[in-house]
Amino acid sequence: MPQRPEPFENDPGEPVLTEDGSLVVDGCELRVRISARRRRIGLTVERDRTLTLHVPRGCELRRVREFVRGSSAWIGDKTRLSEERRQLHPVRTLRDGEIHRYLGRDYRLLVVDGERSAGRESSRPGSGADAPTVRLVAGRLQVHGSAAKDPVLIRAALADWYTRAGQRWTRGRLQPWAARMDVPEPEVRVRDLGHRWGSYRAGPANGVVSLHWATFQLPIHLVDYVIAHELAHLKVSGHGPDYWRLLGRALPECRQIKAELDELGRRVWMGDL
């Protein structure tokens, strides 16, 4: 089991920063991520407008606060941009005939009447016999009619279907990209990441790349970009010039693809009802 990072050295009475903890600076709350590989302090404004502070291990709290205060204008600009993009994410009613995407292709939701077939996998492992089933059959995303009047259940079922389908698809996609980028193959997990497409966390056995289940609504070349983007963090933390040089060697058109993701990604369903 990996050891948790040691807290920062602080003066008596000062708050202690820990991995996945939080820090409030002038009323601004930030989630804290600590990395032994990082050399500089960094900030990320997530698409849900939360702030993530990336800090080298052992960095003085005074420096962190100065950095956040000196970044106030940047935070304001990025937060406004995040809000503009967030408003474009669609909501779904999850009714029969509604269109959903998988790997860039459109599929209609089909509510299926009748009892579930024996042996059919449930949408949420361990969730019981009442959980709706989602399957991709003949170009339709089929969901059991018993859940048709409960959008919360269908939402959970669809998210779980994307999770399982995305996990299977990525198993065959990760190794070629890891070889192309000359990095060891990490563990991959598909889960809900809020408003992030992906993340990388260092750790035993090459760390873990996580991908949002909503990522698998994107066209394949954009999913590949998200995978390559996270694999690059096995060598370089942050998004400085060294990072983009590394990613650009494996994916020369990475800047154009990033711009496409920024634009198309605003219209991806993130689970909102």
PEWO-V223223 format. One line per field, one symbol per residue. phi: phi as a letter, one per 40 degrees, with the letter a starting at -180 (. if undefined). A space follows every 50 residues. Layout:
phi=???
//
This chain:
phi=.ccccccccbcdgccbcbdgcabbbfgccbcbbbbcccbbcbbbccccgc bbbbbccgcccdccccccccbcccccccccccccccccccbbcfbdgccb bbfgbcbccbcbcgccccgccccbdgchccccbbbcbfgbccbcccbccb ccccdcccccccccccccccdcbccccccccfbccccbbbacbgbbcaab bcicfggbcbbcdcdccccdcccdccccdcccccbbcgbcdccccccccc adcdcccdcccdccccbccbhcb
//
